[in-house]
Amino acid sequence: MAELEAVIEKRLIEQLCTGESQWTYRPDIRTEAQLWDNFKYILEQNNKAKLNDEPLSDSEFAKIKNDLSHASFYDAAKWLVGENGKVYVHVQRGNDVLHLLVMNNEHVAGGTSVYEVINQYQAFGADDEETRDRRFDVTLLINGIPMIHIELKNKNHSYMDGFRQIKKYISEGKFHGIYSNIQMFVVSNGVDTKYFSAARDTELNKKFITGWIDENNVPVCEYLDFANSVLKIPEAHEMVTKYTVLDNDKQKLLILRPYQIHAIRAMRNASKKGISGFIWHTTGSGKTMTSYKATRNLLMDIPSIEKTIFLIDRKDLDMQTKMAFQSYADNDTIDVDDTEYVDTLIKKLSDGNRQMIVTTRQKMQTMVNKRLKEGTKEYERIKKLKVAFVVDDERVIIRTKLEKPSKIKGLALI
């Protein structure tokens, strides 16, 4: 006999909230009003000084509720990127504008972050609509905001039934208000578990449903194992902050696949140790997106790194990669600069700003071999830089090491 969905749900919550996990189960939150009240409490607690210990008024909070109610999951994702990694709401109080911190994306597994689990949330149909009331299975809240939603089935059903159920709920407008901030969905029938990024029902495509694999390329299918690998803290928080990409051109929220995440984590760990490595990609495996997030996350995660440089060999890919990177960076917390001329490259490297730079091997070699003059202020500044190179092609690293072995250190090959 298949395990009841209620039992699967109960076991999942127990898995999330026991051991070293930082998730807290909140059985008292079942309605939209209770969800908003919880968010308001967390917001006020994290901003006591700015509020001068005076609670938000009804009108102030009504404005905040409106700001958190997005037209699409993509719009929510743009807001959740924040300003330099910090997500704010702004309210007028007298002559002052209060900038209230909702979430600090640098506070993963600590700081101001609060992690809660709710279940059986009641998503009511509107009075003037012919839609049924719905009950959601399990939702994970970060600082009171629904960020990851999980639909569960028993073994008699396919996980695709959960996918179709979420698609139906979206079409009915059930993910509105504070629930419009969902970034990631998870579906499971207990023995087969998948995840995918939040999107409009018309944009949801089963080809983007992804299963998890571990670092040894072993599938993680069982729902409790998946929860232990992906949904614990800090992994769950990182999934919706470090491993999402906003494609501005396509107006879509994307979540990386597990092999991309493992590659980025390996690069980060290697860079902290000052060692180099190789990441092998096949055609169509998302190399450009992996390259972007790897280069971006090195800059964001390791304070000692002042610049990250994505180095390309073929000039015909320079514009293509640059435009893809800039599309991803349009709603990100960093700047992506291309270097059309060698003089521009020298200027970008010596300007003192922390940024990601996309350039070619040819420009880098011309700068090192011919244009950068020893003794100049640019030379001295660049010589002292802590730089991480992410290289697009094997030929780049081989040629660079042969030609200037003392100049380039810490290469990571994509």
N, C-alpha and C positions, 0 to 999 in steps of 0.2 A: 504493500500500500504506500502510495506517495505521501511524503511528508506534507502536512498542511501548510499553506502559505503563512498562516499566523505563526506557526512554529518556526518557519524559516526566518520570518521577520524578527521574532523574539531572539533567536540565536544570533542573528546578524548584529542586533543592537548590543547584545551582551559581548560579542566579540569586539565591537568598536569601543566599548566603554570599560573594559577590564584590562588588567595588566598595566603596562606603561602608557597606555593611550591617554590623551588629554581630552577626549570627547566626554561630554556630560549628557546623560539622558534627561530630556525634559518632557515627561508625560503630561505635564500641565499645559502644554502649548498645542492646541488642536484647531484653533480658529484664526482667521485673519486678524481680528482685534487683538487676540493674545500674542500673535506674532509681532504686530506693530508695537505693543506695549513692551515686549521683551527687547526689541531693537532700541526703543526709546530709552529704556533703563541703561542698557550697555553704552549707548551714545553719551548719556549724561554722566555716567561713571568715568568714562574716558576723557571727558572734557570739563571736569569739575572746576578747574581754575579759570578756564575761559568763560564758563557760565556763572562764575562767582557763586557757585553752589545754589543758583536759582534755577529751578526746573524749567524746561521749555514750555512756553505757553501753548495753548491750543492752536493759535494762529501760526506760531513759529513751527510747530510740528506738522501742521497741515501743509506748509510750504515744503518741508523736508520730505513728507510722504509723496508729494507730487514729483519732487526731484528724483526720488528712487523708483518711480513708476515709469518704466521705459517703454518705448514703442516697439522695441525688438531686443532680443538677446544680444545682438551686435552692439546696439546703442549702450546697453548695460556694460558690456565688456569694455567699450571705450571709456566709460566713466570709471570703471574699476581699475584701469591702468593707473589713474591718479596723477598727481603732480609730484614728480620726482619720487614716485613709488608710494606716495601718501594720498589716500582717497578722502576727500572733504565734502561736506555740505556747508552752505553759507546761508546765514539768516541775519536779518536786520533787527537789531535791538537798540531802540533809541537812535542815537546818531552813529552807532558803531555797527560794523559788519563783523559778525562772529564766524570765524573759519573753524568749523568743528571737524575733528578727525574721526572719520568713520572706520578706516582701516589703514594700517601701515604694512605694506607688502614686504617690508624688510623684517617685520616682527613675526617670523615663522616659528611656531612652537615656543613663543615667549612674548615678552613685552605686553602690548595692549590686546593681543589676540585672545578671543574667547571662542571655544569650539563646543557646539551643542548638537545633539541628535533629537529629531522629533519624528513621530510616526502618526499615521492615521489622521493626517491633516484634512480638514473638511473644506473642500473647494466647492462652494455653493454656486449653483446656476443662478443667473440674474432673473429677476421677476418677469422681465419682458422677453426672455429668451426661452426657446424650447429645448434647453439643454438640462441634463440631469445634474444633480449634486454628485460630486466625486470625492473619493477618499484616496489620498496619496499614501503610498507605503512608507518609505523612509526618506527623510531629507536631512542633509548636513548643513548646519548654519555656521558661518564664520562671522563673529561680531554681530550676531542676530540676523544676518542676511542669508537667505537660502542660496547656496552656491552649487551643491551637488544633489541631484535627485535620483533615487533608486526605485525601480519598479521590480517586484518579485513575483515569480510564478512557481508552481511546483513542478515536479518532474514529468507530470502528464502533459505539460505545455512546453512549447518551444520558447526560448528567450525572445524570439521574434514577436511573440504575442505581447510581450512587454514593450517592444519597440513600437508596434502598431497602437498599443494603448496610449503611449506617450504622444505619438503623432495625433491621435484623436483628441487628447486633452488640449494639446496646443491649438488645434483647429477650433476647439470650443472656447478658446480664450481663457482657459483655466490658469495658465501661467501669467497672470497679470499682477499689477501692483508690486509688492515686495518680491513676489515670486518671478517677476520678469528679470531678476538678476541671476537666475540659474545659468551656470556656465558649462556644466557637464552632466550628462545623463549616464546612468548605469542600469543595465537590464540583466536579469539572471533567472534561471529556473532551478537554481541550486547547484547543478552540475556543469552548467555552461554560462559564463559571465562575460559581458562585453561592455564597452563604454563608447561614447561618441559626444561630440560637441553640441551645444544647444543651437538650434536654428528654427526658422519658421517651418511649419508643417509641410509647406510646398517645397522646401529646400532639403528636408531630411531625406537622405539616400542610404539605403542599406549597405552600399559599398564602402561607406565611411565608418561603419561599425567595426570596432577594433577589439580583439582579445588581447590579454596581457601575456607576455612571455618574460621569464626571468633572465638574469644575466648570462645563464648557460643555454639560452634559447629553448627552455622547457616551458610549454604552455601552462598558464595558471588559470584553470577553468572553474574549479570549485569555489563557491561564493565566499566562504570563510577564508580560504587561502587568498583569494583576490582582495578581500578586505584587509588582510594582514599585509599584503604587498603594496596596495595602491591607496587604500582609504584610511590608513592610520596617519597620525601626525608625526613628522612633517610632510609625508608624501602627498596627502590629499590637498593640503594648502599649496604645495608646489605645483601640483597638477593644474590648478586654476590660476596660477600666477606666473610661474617660471616657464611652464611648458605649453602655454597657449600662444597663438599668433593671430593678430588681427590683420587680415588682408584688406587693405583699404580699397584697392581696385575692385575686388569682388564683393566687398561689403559682407565678409563672412568671418566668423570666429572659427579658428582651427585649433585642434589639440593634437600634439605630437603622438606618434605611434611609439610603442615601447622601445624598439631598437634605436630610435632617435634619442629618446630620453636616456637610455643606457650610454649611448655615445657621448652625449653632452656631460653626463655625470663623470664619465671616465676622463674626459678632457679637463674638467674642472679639478678633479683630484690630481691629475698629472701636472697641471699648471701650478698648483699649490706647492708641489714638490720640485718644480723647476725642471721637469723632464718632458721629453717629446713623445709623440705617438702617431699612430696611423688609424684612420677610420675608413673602411672600405665600403663603398656604396655600389649598388647595381642601378641600372637605368630605371627611372620611374620610382625610385624609393624615397624621393623627397630630399635630395641633397641640398638644394638651395635653402629650403626651410631649416634643415639641420644646421647648415653653415651659419645662417643668420642667428638662430637662437644660441648656438655655441659661442659665436663671436660676441654676441650681446651679453650673454650670461657671464662670460669671463670678466667682462668689464664691470658688470653690476655686482658680482659675487665676491670679487677679490679686490679689496680697496687698494692694494699695493700696485695694481696694474693701472697705468695712466692712459694707455691707448691700446685698442685692439685693431689689428690690421688684417683684413681679408685680402689675400694675395692671389691674383688670377694670372694665368699664363697667356691665354689667347685674347687678343684685343677685341675680337668680334663678340666675346662674351662679356666684356667690360660693361657696356651699356645695359645689356639684358639683366645681368646680375645686380647692377647698381639700381635699376628701376624696381626689381623685385624686392631688394633690401629696403628701398625707400618706401615702397608700398606697405611693407611690414612695419616700418619705423614711424609712419605718419601718425599713428596713435600710441606710440611707445614713449618711454621716458628718456630715450637717448637720441642723439643725432647721428645720422649716417651721411658722411661726406665722401663724395667721389673726388678724384684728383685728375682733372683734365690735363694739367701740365705739371712738370717736375717741380717748378717753382711753387705751385700750389701745394704739392706734397710736402715740401720743406716747410712751408708756412703752417700747414695743418699739424705737422709733427712738433713744431716748436712753439705753438701758441698757448700752451699751458692748460688747455681744456681737455677734460676726459671725454673721449668720443671714439666711435667706430669709424674706421676709414676703409674704403674699398679702393684698391689700386692694382696695377699690374706689375708683374715681375720686371718688365722692361723699364718702367719708370723708377722702381726701387733700385735697380742696378745702376741706372744712369745717375741717380742721386748719390748713391754710395761711391761709385767709381769716379765720377766726373764733376758733379755740381756742388757737393757739400765740401766746403773748404775747411781744413783743420785750422783751429784757432778762432774761427768766427763764433759769434754768440749762438747762432743756430746750430753749429756743430757741437758746441759744449752742451747745449740744452738737449739735443737729440741723443748725444752720447750717454747722458744720464737717465734717459727714459726707461721706465719699466714697461716693456711692450710684449704683448702676446700676439703671435702670428698664427692665423688660420689659413692654410694653404690649399688651394683648389685642386692642384694636380701634382702627381708624383714627379713630373719633370721639373717643376719649380723647386722642390726641396733638394733634388739631386744637383741641379745646376747651381743653386744658391750656395749649397754647402761646398761644392767644388771651387766656386769662384771667390767666395768671401766667407770662409768658415768662421772667422773671428767676429763678424759683424752681426750675424743672425743667430739668436738663441731662442729656445723654447718653442720650436715649431710644432704645430699640430696639423697633421695632414688630413684633409677632407677628400 
